[in-house]
Amino acid sequence: MVDVASHEISALGVVGSRARCLAALAQAVVERRVSLAYAANVEEQIQNLMELPGIGAWTAQYIAMRALRWPDAFPTKDLMLLRAAEMGARELQARAERWRPWRAYATHYLWQSLGVYP
């Protein structure tokens, strides 16, 4: 089924690897391995997302922030966050530990400080 969906998505002009990622995500949602709504165990959902092809930590954290509305989501390696914080990923990750459980709010604040809002 994923191959058929991937082919259909590719026909819309979506690049092959991205089409496969979207199809795998759709299949995981249909099979209830991934939820794109409130989830009781967000960290488990993030892990399930990262098991899908084409979804890494940044994307999983972004989905947790937006779709799962998790206030502690934090896409540490986001280039705009790193630019706004004026530090490297490790230093930012260490500093962000003090912002728990509200790191998503810090993310929005840092993005806003640059005038961007992905």
Secondary structure, 3 states (H helix, E strand, C coil): CHHHHHHHHHHCCCCHHHHHHHHHHHHHHHCCCCCCCCCCCHHHHHHHHHCCCCCCHHHHHHHHHHCCCCCCCCCCCCHHHHHHHCCCHHHHHHHHHHHCCCHHHHHHHHHHHCCCCC
